[in-house]
Amino acid sequence: MNTSKLGVLFAITGLLAIGEFFSAVIIGLGKDGSDTAGWPFSVVFGILYLLAAWLLRGRRATVGAVLAGLLCLFEILNYPSWVKHGALDWTTDTVFVIVAVAGLIGVIVVLAERIRRRAAA
C-alpha cells in the first residue's frame, strides 16, 4: 500500500476530528444559534474521527477507511440541513463539507488500491 495515500487520508480524518471538536465548542457556547443541546453529537463525531485516524495508522487501515468514509458520507448528506446563521457559518460549514468530500475521495482511492492489490496477489 502506498503510505502517502494513507497519510493523506489520516491527515484529512484528523482535520475533520479537529473541526468536530471546534464545532462542539461553538455550539456549546451558543455562537451557532440558541440551541446548545447539539454539542455532544459533535464530540461523539470527533471521537469517531479520531478512532478512524487511529485505525488508519495501525494495522486496521481498511476498517479505519470504511469508518472514515461512513462519517464523511454522513457529513456530506446532512450538509443541506445544517442551520447557517451568517456568512462565517456558511463559510466554515462549506469548507468542512469540502474537506469531507476530499476525505470520501481519499477513502475510495485507498480502498480501491487495497482491492486491486488483493486481486493481483
DRENZA-715058 format. One record per residue (C-alpha): x, y, z; residue number from 0; residue in one letter. Coordinates in steps of 0.001 Angstrom, whole numbers, always signed. Layout:
REM DRENZA-715058
+---------+---------+---------+-----+---+
!    east !   north !      up !   k ! r !
+---------+---------+---------+-----+---+
!       X !       Y !       Z ! NUM ! A !
...
+---------+---------+---------+-----+---+
//
This chain:
REM DRENZA-715058
+---------+---------+---------+-----+---+
!    east !   north !      up !   k ! r !
+---------+---------+---------+-----+---+
!      +0 !      +0 !      +0 !   0 ! M !
!   +1252 !   +3427 !    -837 !   1 ! N !
!   +1736 !   +5022 !   +2568 !   2 ! T !
!   +1373 !   +8547 !   +1189 !   3 ! S !
!   -2280 !   +7884 !    +307 !   4 ! K !
!   -2923 !   +6580 !   +3808 !   5 ! L !
!   -1039 !   +9552 !   +5221 !   6 ! G !
!   -3230 !  +11997 !   +3320 !   7 ! V !
!   -6383 !  +10192 !   +4449 !   8 ! L !
!   -5048 !  +10186 !   +8028 !   9 ! F !
!   -4463 !  +13957 !   +7837 !  10 ! A !
!   -7928 !  +14620 !   +6426 !  11 ! I !
!   -9524 !  +12456 !   +9110 !  12 ! T !
!   -7572 !  +14272 !  +11819 !  13 ! G !
!   -8598 !  +17622 !  +10370 !  14 ! L !
!  -12245 !  +16557 !  +10417 !  15 ! L !
!  -11877 !  +15468 !  +14068 !  16 ! A !
!  -10473 !  +18876 !  +14979 !  17 ! I !
!  -13328 !  +20509 !  +13073 !  18 ! G !
!  -15900 !  +18497 !  +15016 !  19 ! E !
!  -14374 !  +19466 !  +18360 !  20 ! F !
!  -14259 !  +23109 !  +17261 !  21 ! F !
!  -17899 !  +22815 !  +16204 !  22 ! S !
!  -18803 !  +21370 !  +19619 !  23 ! A !
!  -17273 !  +24392 !  +21337 !  24 ! V !
!  -19086 !  +26818 !  +19020 !  25 ! I !
!  -22416 !  +25047 !  +19541 !  26 ! I !
!  -21880 !  +24760 !  +23295 !  27 ! G !
!  -21140 !  +28468 !  +23655 !  28 ! L !
!  -24304 !  +29353 !  +21756 !  29 ! G !
!  -22451 !  +31005 !  +18873 !  30 ! K !
!  -24316 !  +28789 !  +16426 !  31 ! D !
!  -27826 !  +29857 !  +17429 !  32 ! G !
!  -29841 !  +29474 !  +20581 !  33 ! S !
!  -29911 !  +25649 !  +20581 !  34 ! D !
!  -26858 !  +24478 !  +22552 !  35 ! T !
!  -28038 !  +20889 !  +23016 !  36 ! A !
!  -26257 !  +19531 !  +19934 !  37 ! G !
!  -22668 !  +19818 !  +21152 !  38 ! W !
!  -22450 !  +16201 !  +22445 !  39 ! P !
!  -23113 !  +14921 !  +18931 !  40 ! F !
!  -20123 !  +16886 !  +17633 !  41 ! S !
!  -17955 !  +15470 !  +20411 !  42 ! V !
!  -19041 !  +11915 !  +19538 !  43 ! V !
!  -18295 !  +12527 !  +15856 !  44 ! F !
!  -14905 !  +13979 !  +16783 !  45 ! G !
!  -14110 !  +10870 !  +18813 !  46 ! I !
!  -15238 !   +8640 !  +15937 !  47 ! L !
!  -12994 !  +10563 !  +13530 !  48 ! Y !
!  -10092 !  +10132 !  +15970 !  49 ! L !
!  -10858 !   +6403 !  +16148 !  50 ! L !
!  -10829 !   +6205 !  +12352 !  51 ! A !
!   -7496 !   +8058 !  +12244 !  52 ! A !
!   -6030 !   +5715 !  +14856 !  53 ! W !
!   -7213 !   +2690 !  +12854 !  54 ! L !
!   -5698 !   +4160 !   +9688 !  55 ! L !
!   -2315 !   +4429 !  +11423 !  56 ! R !
!   -2426 !    +855 !  +12693 !  57 ! G !
!   -2865 !   -2472 !  +11004 !  58 ! R !
!   -6609 !   -1915 !  +10565 !  59 ! R !
!   -6399 !    +597 !   +7731 !  60 ! A !
!   -9334 !    -930 !   +5860 !  61 ! T !
!  -11621 !    -673 !   +8891 !  62 ! V !
!  -10422 !   +2875 !   +9538 !  63 ! G !
!  -11048 !   +3832 !   +5908 !  64 ! A !
!  -14566 !   +2401 !   +5985 !  65 ! V !
!  -15357 !   +4235 !   +9242 !  66 ! L !
!  -13922 !   +7493 !   +7893 !  67 ! A !
!  -15909 !   +7023 !   +4689 !  68 ! G !
!  -19170 !   +6497 !   +6533 !  69 ! L !
!  -18583 !   +9568 !   +8686 !  70 ! L !
!  -17672 !  +11700 !   +5664 !  71 ! C !
!  -20731 !  +10462 !   +3781 !  72 ! L !
!  -22927 !  +11318 !   +6762 !  73 ! F !
!  -21459 !  +14837 !   +6875 !  74 ! E !
!  -21981 !  +15337 !   +3139 !  75 ! I !
!  -25567 !  +14091 !   +3163 !  76 ! L !
!  -26513 !  +16220 !   +6175 !  77 ! N !
!  -24837 !  +19436 !   +4990 !  78 ! Y !
!  -28050 !  +20867 !   +3460 !  79 ! P !
!  -29885 !  +20504 !   +6782 !  80 ! S !
!  -27269 !  +22362 !   +8860 !  81 ! W !
!  -28609 !  +25675 !  +10129 !  82 ! V !
!  -26447 !  +28532 !   +8870 !  83 ! K !
!  -26747 !  +31863 !  +10677 !  84 ! H !
!  -24401 !  +34106 !   +8748 !  85 ! G !
!  -21522 !  +34413 !   +6308 !  86 ! A !
!  -18973 !  +32933 !   +8719 !  87 ! L !
!  -21238 !  +29968 !   +9396 !  88 ! D !
!  -21777 !  +29422 !   +5672 !  89 ! W !
!  -18042 !  +29609 !   +5057 !  90 ! T !
!  -16972 !  +27229 !   +7819 !  91 ! T !
!  -19726 !  +24712 !   +7044 !  92 ! D !
!  -18879 !  +24759 !   +3332 !  93 ! T !
!  -15147 !  +24328 !   +3972 !  94 ! V !
!  -15935 !  +21469 !   +6365 !  95 ! F !
!  -18079 !  +19657 !   +3803 !  96 ! V !
!  -15429 !  +20179 !   +1088 !  97 ! I !
!  -12877 !  +18521 !   +3375 !  98 ! V !
!  -15393 !  +15697 !   +3952 !  99 ! A !
!  -15717 !  +15259 !    +161 ! 100 ! V !
!  -11912 !  +15094 !     -79 ! 101 ! A !
!  -11967 !  +12502 !   +2709 ! 102 ! G !
!  -14547 !  +10409 !    +885 ! 103 ! L !
!  -12459 !  +10548 !   -2301 ! 104 ! I !
!   -9413 !   +9520 !    -255 ! 105 ! G !
!  -11317 !   +6585 !   +1195 ! 106 ! V !
!  -12362 !   +5433 !   -2276 ! 107 ! I !
!   -8759 !   +5660 !   -3531 ! 108 ! V !
!   -7352 !   +3764 !    -551 ! 109 ! V !
!   -9987 !   +1016 !    -668 ! 110 ! L !
!   -9714 !    +665 !   -4461 ! 111 ! A !
!   -5966 !    +208 !   -4199 ! 112 ! E !
!   -6389 !   -2398 !   -1472 ! 113 ! R !
!   -8881 !   -4328 !   -3631 ! 114 ! I !
!   -6579 !   -4046 !   -6653 ! 115 ! R !
!   -3650 !   -5332 !   -4602 ! 116 ! R !
!   -5606 !   -8331 !   -3324 ! 117 ! R !
!   -6784 !   -9172 !   -6828 ! 118 ! A !
!   -3212 !   -9088 !   -8140 ! 119 ! A !
!   -1935 !  -11403 !   -5387 ! 120 ! A !
+---------+---------+---------+-----+---+
//
